[in-house]
Amino acid sequence: MVATDGRPAPKGESPAFDLSTYLKGRQAQVEEALDLSLPLIYPEKIYEAMRYSLLAGGKRLRPILCLATCELAGGTIEMAMPTACALEMIHTMSLIHDDLPAMDNDDYRRGKLTNHKVYGEDIAILAGDGLLAYAFEYVADQTQNVPAQRVLQVITRLGRAVGASGLVGGQVLDLESEGLSDIQEETLNFIHTHKTGALLEACVVCGGILAGVTEADLGRLSRYAQNIGLAFQIVDDVLDITATQEELGKTAGKDLIAQKATYPSLWGIEASIAKAKELIEAATTELKPFGENAQALIAIANYITTRTH
């Protein structure tokens, strides 16, 4: 066996897992697939706007989670890539809409002007709508060598993650909670397990479904994803306070200005970081039955609490 950087592992030892090399490799594959997934056709303006945000960069953590889980469970990158692309389309839609004046009113995303600042609010709304609809079409049309029943399950999971029972519901409660000083931990958990966590969970679970994991393993993957999803949001809340605009790629300090309910405002920064680490430990424990196959998911979980942007 060899490590992900190509060096042979010492005799009798497991290969070291190089997360940086792994992420760069998968990110390049995802970028290529995303570019091919959305050609520029007539009417050019809407496809231009969709591509502007979809291809604006980013860590591509969500599609990579889908690919990594499918591989962990014995599937292939090829069978998971259409779903991975669809997940990034849905995520991009949420960012476009989240940045609108009626929501967070942000000028920058991923270090670039937000979609509505370039194309106007009307086209930005339609670009988000277009990406959301196309995501489902792309999964149904492009997924190959996967039983139809599994593809149907994936489409169902995606719909649940993005709708009122997932991302949309979390966003509504997030908006309603702005400026309130008595937000309870239970409410904050609901907001973030739905607004952020639901789509992250779908990334992991859909990868497992495509590969045909057992119900027991699907439960383990689901719990792993729920834990990393909440940890991800806690770290995001901390970074909004501690990181610069250059590090974030978007306006820093927006949560404080908007008086949003965040984990640091509830617990403080140190306790928030400790809670995130606790969640990551719980997440990685869920992966023990998968052995070495879980190296990528474990490394990604640990990366969530150490990232700086």
N, C-alpha and C positions, 0 to 999 in steps of 0.2 A: 504493500500500500504506500501511497505517496501523499504528502501534504498538499493543500490547495495551491501552494506556491511552487509546486513541482519538485521539491526536494524529497528524497526518499526518507521514510521514517526509520529511526534506529531499530535494530532487530529486537523484536519482542515488545515494542511500544506502539501505541496507536499514533497515527499521524497527527501533527499539530494542525489545528484548524485556523487558517488565516482569513479572518472575516473581511478585512479590507480587500483582499484579492477576490474573494467570493462575491462581495457586493459589487465591485467594479465590473466583474464578468457578467453577472446577472443584469446589472443596470444597463450595460451595453446591449444585451439581447432584448431587454424590454424597450429601450429607446428605438431600436431598429423596428421592432414589431409595431410599436405605436405609430411610427412614421408611415409604415406601410398600411396600417389599418384605416387611415383617414386621408384619402387622396383629395387634392384640391380640384373640385369640379364646380359646375354651375349650380346655383348662384354662388360665385366665388367668395363674396363678402362673408357669408355665414360660415363657410368651411374655413376661411382664413381666420376668423375669430375663434372657431373651435380649435383649430390647430395651434393658434397663438398660445392658448393656455395649456392645452394638452402636452405640447412639446416644449414647455417653458423650463424644463429641468426638474430638479427636486431629487430626493433620495430614492424614489420609486419603491419605498418600503412595502407598500401594500401589494403590488404585483409580485414582488420578490417573496413575500410571505406565502402567497398562493403557490408559487413555483416550488419553494422549499418544502412546503407541506406535502404537495403532490409527490415529489421525489422521495421524501421520507417514507411515504406509504407505498412505494413501489411503482408509482406512476412516472410519466415522462414530462419534460418541459413542453414538448409539442402538444400534448393533450390539455395542458393547463394554460398555455399562453393566451388563447382567446379570452378566457375568463380573467386572467391577470390583466389584460388590456382593458377589459370592461370595467374592472374594479378601479383602474386609474381614471377611466372616463367618468365614472360616477363620482370619484373623489374630486376630480377637476371641476365637475359641475358644482359640487358643494362649495368649492373655493370661490368660483366666479360669483355665485349667488351670495355667499357670505360676505364678500367684499363690497357689495352694492350699498349705496347710501341708505337704503331702507333697512339694512342689516348692520354690518360693522363699519361701513363707510371708510374703507381703506384704500390708499393710493398705490401701495406696493405689495407685490406677492412674488416670492422667489427672486427677489432682487430686480424685478421689472415692474413697469406700470401695470396696474390691474386692468382686467379686460374692459370694464366700462370706461376707464380713463382713455383707452385707445379707440374703442369702437362705439362708445355711447351706451347708455343704460339699456336702451331697447334691444340692441344687438347682443349685448352681454346676457340679458335674460334669455333670449332665443338660442344663443350659443350653449348655455347651460342646459336648456330644454333639449336641444339637438343631441348633445353628448349623452344625456340620460336615456333618451329613447334608443339611440344607436347602440348603447352598451348591451341592451337586451337582445337586439337584433344580431349583434356581433357574436354573442355566445351561441345563440341558436343556429346561426348560419355557418360559423367557422369551426366549431368544435368537432374534431374528428377522432375516430377510434375510441369513443366513449359511448356506452349504452345510453339510449335516449332517455331512459328513466333517470339516470344520474344527471344528465343535462337539465332535465326538467326540475330536479331538486335544486340544482345550482341557481336556476332562474328564480325559483321560489324564494330561496335564501337571499338573493340579491334584492328582490322586491321588498322583503321584510326588513332588511337592513337599512334601506334608503327611505322607506315610507314613514307614516305617522307612528308606527310601532318601533321605529329606529331613529335614524338621523333627523328626520323632520320633526318628530316629537321632541327630541332632545333640544333641537334648535328653538322650538316654540317656548319651552320652559326656560331656556337660557335667556331669551329676550324678555320674558315676563319677570325674570329675577334681577334684571339690571337695576341698580340703585337701591335695592332692598338690603337692609342691614341685619336682618334676622334669618338669613338662609341657614337651614339645617343641613347637617352632613348627608342625611338621607336624600334630600332634594338635589344636592350637588352631585352625589353619586348617580342619581337617576339621569341628570342632565348629561353627564360625561359618559356613562355606559351606553347611552343612546346616541348622543351627538357624535362622539368619537369612537367609542368602543364597538358599536354595532357593526360598522363597516370593517374594522380591523378583525373582528371575530369572523365575519363572512369571508374575509381573505383566507384565513386559516382553514375554516370549516369547508369551504368550497374546494380547496386543494385536496382535502381528505376525501370528500365525496367523489370527486373525479377519479381518484385512485381506487375507490371502492373499499374504504376502511370499515371495520366493524362498528357497531353502535357504541360499544365500550370505548374504543379508541377515539371515536368522534366526540364522545363526552370529555375525554382527556384533552383533546385538542381544543375543544370549546372553552374549557376552564383555563387552559393555558392562555388562550386569546383574550378572554375576559380580563385576566390579571394584567397582561401586558398592555391592554387597551387603557385601563385605568391608570397604570403607571405612566404610560405615554402622555396622557393628559396632565397628570400631576407635574411631570417634568416640563411640559409646555407652559404651564402656569408659572412655574419657577423661572423659566427662561424669559418669559415676558417681562419679568422684573429685573433679572440679572444680566441679560444679554443685550448687545447693541443692535441697532437696525441692520448693520452690515452682516453681523453673525446670523440674525434671524431671516434676513431677506425680505422682511416686512416691517412695518412700523412697530417699534418697541414701546412698551408701556401702555398699549391700547386698553388692556383690561382694567388698569387703574383709572384711566380717564373715563371709561364707560361705566365705572363702578360695577364691574362684573363680579359675580360670585366665583371665587377661585379657592383652591386648596391653601395657598399661602395666606390668603386673607382670613381663612378659617383656623388654620393650625400654626401658621408661621412657616418660614422657609426651611429651617432645619428639620422640623417634624414632617414636613411634606416630603423632603428627600428621603428620610428614613422610611416613610410609608411606601414610597415608590420602590425602594430596595426590598422591602418585605414582600410586596406584590410580585416582584421579579423572582424571588426565591420560591414562592408558592407556584409560580408559573413553570419554572424549570423542573420542579419536583414532579409535576404532571407528566413530564416527558421521559422519566426514567425507564418505563417499560420499552421505549423505542431504542434504547442503547445508543450506539455510535451514530445511527441514522439521524438522530436529533441534534447533531452538532450545530448545524446552521441555525435552527430555531433557538437553541440555547444561547448561541453567540449573539443573535439579533436581540434577544430579550435583555441580555446584559448591556448591549450597546445603547438601549433605550435610556438607561439611567446615567450613562456617561457622556451622551452627546451634548454638544454645545450650541446646536442650532436646529 
